[in-house]
């Protein structure tokens, strides 16, 4: 960096301009008769270069105009800021960012080759542009998620460039400011740590040979069991062992591994467990990088107090209170088909409906029930036909063969009952996609390992307990209040006096409180698509500068 300062000093000496003069107001220094279109004041070669280079970027132009074109990167007094930023760029790959996009080496070369005030002004703006790119990428993500996957209904925040540059320029600790751009959720730092651990594992040769078997269970022995033993050791689930027999210690290790993958903890290595055991650290690293990007999209979200967290990939819903999980339940999520996958978005839960009627979505009426009714007018007998006036229409009065998906004039409704598709309670956070949480009479589905069966809404395994937790914030007897309404048999809306943020997310890699990362299957293939987009944007598996 001293070489850079000497070069800058030489360039300033050649041009006959001094840093002190710049600090007093470079707009007062005449150069080539150029006039600022904003102030009408003659500009120096340095300030003229800034004005021209920033002309296409209103935020940067406003920032420099507001500070009378004083530099934040290219003066001798900017050495600490400059060093902190170059250090951040050198380590940007560790954050899962596209390090080549920022071209730190190219910027350094430009510092070394500055020979005029015009070049210095152009470099000043170039540094600010790279800073804004880096700051946005680290704070709010590299990708525009909706453009990559339409079911991700998130629009990351975008900071005002003038305000961000001003805050950085005013910071007394630039290194701390740059670190503070990353998401504040503790899981983000844990994911960065996991990235480093996986890179070390890859450098050490990975997890060793894959386990080649159709099925392994306690009592088995032979080469496949040895490969299983060795892999469990590499993965950190088994201590030192020389056994060639699938013994109790291996079974215990397998069960711990299964738990961390969201698999049935039966201690038997079937095809599902084998598939997860044989994943390479590079595959896991992709999940980590995508998880980091997803957290950046949510940066700026208030995660204090209470919120509901629905991890689609984990088939789970949790209530988080001040960072601690106070409720957790299995879920059933949308089927893996184009019109049924559960979307990702955040909203606020406003109410619950006890003894809900099911107003069947039009798409389900026309795609599923109308064909059934054409074959058998008494099909799905639990559903009522509703005309445009809201009246129930007898099926005997309708010739279903006369209608198609476009002209079918009836809605369909299922009255409250224990057989109702929504069960006995639903939790509403009104949104354009008509997604909500609800009970279901199909309880057996919660016993399955993979639970993508719904039309898109989230079915909750323990809906009454969720209702009690939510009502507990506004009732001295939440269980009694809920049961009284339930026993009435009447559809009743219960507003939540304080709305609860709800986040539908999709994390295939998520750290526990102790930092250990659990993994889930990419049920919708979203992570694979996102990683491909990240790679195309310049993100590399192996970070430079680590």
Number of C-alpha atoms within 10 A of each C-alpha: 13 9 10 19 18 13 17 23 20 15 20 20 15 12 15 10 18 13 17 10 12 20 14 12 14 24 25 14 18 14 15 10 12 15 16 17 10 8 11 10 15 20 25 26 25 28 31 24 21 28 24 15 18 24 13 10 13 11 17 26 20 18 19 21 19 12 12 18 24 23 25 22 23 23 21 17 13 14 17 16 21 20 15 18 22 18 15 18 24 20 17 23 21 24 24 29 27 23 23 18 14 20 13 19 13 11 16 13 11 17 21 16 15 21 19 18 23 19 18 27 26 21 22 24 25 17 19 18 18 18 21 18 16 25 22 21 23 25 27 26 26 24 18 15 20 13 11 14 13 11 19 19 16 17 14 21 16 12 13 12 23 18 14 18 21 17 13 18 17 11 14 12 13 19 18 11 16 21 15 13 17 22 23 17 17 12 19 22 17 21 25 17 17 20 27 18 14 21 19 13 17 16 10 10 10 17 19 17 13 17 20 14 15 10 14 22 18 16 11 13 15 11 13 20 24 18 18 26 28 23 21 20 18 15 17 11 17 20 14 8 12 9 15 16 19 21 16 12 17 24 21 16 20 25 21 16 24 23 16 16 21 17 19 16 18 14 21 19 22 14 13 14 21 19 12 17 21 17 12 17 20 17 13 18 22 24 26 30 26 24 23 28 28 24 22 26 23 23 21 15 14 11 16 10 12 20 22 23 19 27 20 28 23 27 24 20 27 19 22 18 15 12 15 12 14 13 16 19 18 20 26 30 29 23 19 17 13 10 12 17 21 28 22 17 18 20 16 17 23 18 21 23 20 27 25 26 22 18 17 17 13 15 11 12 19 20 12 11 17 20 18 16 17 16 11 11 17 13 14 12 11 13 18 20 18 17 13 9 6 10 11 15 13 10 14 9 7 13 11 18 12 9 15 14 13 7 9 14 12 19 19 20 19 20 19 20 19 14 14 22 21 24 23 24 28 26 24 21 19 14 12 5 13 11 18 18 24 26 25 24 16 15 13 9 17 18 11 11 12 18 22 25 18 16 20 23 23 29 34 28 25 19 22 19 16 21 19 18 16 24 22 13 12 12 13 10 11 17 16 12 13 18 13 10 17 18 10 11 15 15 18 16 17 15 14 16 11 13 16 19 19 21 19 21 21 26 25 25 25 23 18 12 12 7 15 14 19 18 23 20 18 17 18 19 10 19 22 15 13 22 21 16 18 21 14 11 16 17 24 20 18 18 20 13 12 11
